[in-house]
């Protein structure tokens, strides 16, 4: 059974940076698609970024494109999210998610297509 362990959340000022990591536990990542979603208080969980491990294709929400970068470390079965130029509206709980297999491009942003979820890590951007 694949388990996901997130780390790296915290508090920073607007314009700052944070790096989140998602480590696989129980088994390694293989042909999964691994994504980050976020959920602010009172709002739905929304897509942030994803990497399809079978071909290393990467996808981003428009709101984070150019500021966030998703990357993988195959040797460590680790997927990271580098977040730069953070805004107050980036404040949320960030969740790592993984699909059981490869997701087609049209399904990458749908949270219901992900089978495994981490516990979440809080990111707060405040002056």
Secondary structure, 3 states (H helix, E strand, C coil): CCEEEEECCEEECCCCCEEEEEEEECCCCCCCEEEEEEECCCCCCEEEEEEECCCCEEEECCCCCCCEEEEEEHHHCEEEEEECCCCHHHCEEEEEEECCCCCCHHHCCCHHHCCEECCCEEEEECC
